[in-house]
Structure formats: structure tokens, C-alpha cells
Amino acid sequence: MAQITLRGGCLCGAVRYEITGEATRFYHCHCQRCRRATGTGHASNVIVTPENVRWTAGEEWLGRYKVPEAKRFATCFCKNCGSPLPRIAPDMSRAVIPAGSLDGDPGIRPMARIFWDSRAQWLCGGDDIPVYAEYVPEG
């Protein structure tokens, strides 16, 4: 995949970001943690292998929460408005970007619904993207 630059920010406009890298995946995650973190039926996340991450405004407004017992789960959010924001792995191996925080089209479409077996029973569905009980199998 080609290098892209994604820009976005929070609801109140205090935090802005720019991430350049390779967009590798776009998933709708239905796990309970994602539902609780977003207050919705699923989280829509674009996964990027970041080459450059730049907070262009409001880095001091970033809040982070790591679920203590979770190997992978953490959130990043604006401390002013609570909007979900990109979370960057400490080793820069990946950036998980909440699709709703983007200014425009990321140029990639959702590839799968993951943790489908954990979905809320009231979930709206109807698309034809693949579903997986947990993570997409490596391959």
C-alpha cells in the first residue's frame, strides 16, 4: 500500500493530528471494551503503520487510559470533550485511528467486523463485509 497522510481531531477542536504512514487495516470491532469506550455498537478503526505522527494542536489535552489486565487495549481521548483520538504504540509499530476523528476519507474501506460473537444484540447490520469471532486470522 502507498503512504498516505491522515488528518483529524476532536469534537471541540482542541486536539489536531497528522499521521503519515501505510494504512494496513480498517475494522469494525464489536468487543465489549470497544463498545464501552465509544458508547456505540462498535468501534471503527483504521490501523496505520506510522512513519510520522504529529500532534498539530492540543497535545497537552491528550488523555490516555490503559485497561490494566488487557494486553492490547487502551484509549486516547481529548480531556476537554472526551472524543476518541489516535493511540500510538510506544514502539511506533502501529497507530489505531478512530475513523470518526478523521477530517476526510482515509482511502481504505472496512475489511471486516471483528469480535462479532461479542456484538450487542441490538446492533444494526446489513453490510456484506466478512465477520470473525475474534481477530482476523493471520495469513
N, C-alpha and C positions, 0 to 999 in steps of 0.2 A: 504494500500500500504506500501511497505517497505521503509526504509530510504535509500536514495541514496546521493552520493556526485557528484555535477556537478562542472566542472571547465571550465573556459574560459577567454576571454579577448578581447581587442580591436584590431583593424587593425594594428596599429603601434606597439603594444606590450607593451606600457607604463603601461596599467592597466591590472591587472590579478585578478581573484577572485576564491573563492572556497565556495560553498554553500552546506550544508548538510541539508537534510530535506525530507519531503514527497512530491513527485510530484503529484499534485492532478488534474491538468487540462493542456491541450495543445490546444490552439485555434488559428485559423487564424482570425484576426479581420480586418474587412473591413470598419470601420468607417473612416470618413474624417480625424480625428485627427491622427489616426494610419498611414493612407496613407501619410499625410504630414510629420509626424515625421520620417518615414522611407524612403520616396521618392519612395515607391513601391505601388503595388496594395493592399497589406495587411501586417499587422504585424503578425509574427508567434511567439507566446509567450508561454513559459512553466511557469505554476503557481506552486509555491512551498510553502508549509508551512515550513518556515525555522526554523531549530533548531540551526544552527550555520552559520554565514556569516563572511567570512574573505576576506578582500582585501589583496592579497598576494604581490601585487606590484602596485605602482602608485596611491594610494588613493588620493593624492594631485591633480591628473589630473581629478578627477571626477567633472563633471558639472551637474547641475540639473535645470530643468525648470518645474514649475507648472503652468498649464493653470489656470489663476485666477478664472474664472467662472465655472470651471469643478470640480465636486465633487471628481472624481477619477483620472483624467488624469494628468500625469506628465511624464517627461522623465529624464533619466540619461544617460550621454554620456561622452566620452573622450574629454577633452578640447583641446587635441593636434590633433587628427584625426577625431573627430566627430562621431565615432562609437557608436551605441546604446549599453548600458550596463544595467545590472540588476537594477531595482528600488525596494528598500526595504521599506515596510510600516513602519512608525515610531514606531508603536506598535509591529512590528515583526510578524504580523498576516499573511503576505504573501510577497513573492518575485516574481516579474514579470521578467522573464529572457528572453531576446530576443534570440530565438533559434539559430540565426546566429552567436551569440557570443560564443556559446559552442565549446569546443575542440572536443567533440565526441557525440555519440548517447546518448540522455537523457534516453532511455529505455521506453519511452512513445510516442505514436503516436498522431497526431492531432485528436481531438474528434469532432470538429465542426467548422463551419465557422460562426462567429457571426457578427452582423450588416450587414448581407447580403443585406438588402434592401438599404444600403448606398454604395454598391460597385461601383467601377468605371465601366463604360460600356465597357471599353477595356480590362477588366480583363480576364486573362487566367483561365480556369476552367477545369473540366473534371474528378475530383475525385468523390468518392461516399460517402464522409462524410456528416453528417446532416448539414443543414443550418437553421439559426434562424434570424428573422428580427432584433432582438436586442440581449440581453443576453440569455443564455440558461436558460429555466425555472427551478426554484428551485424544487426539488422533489426527 
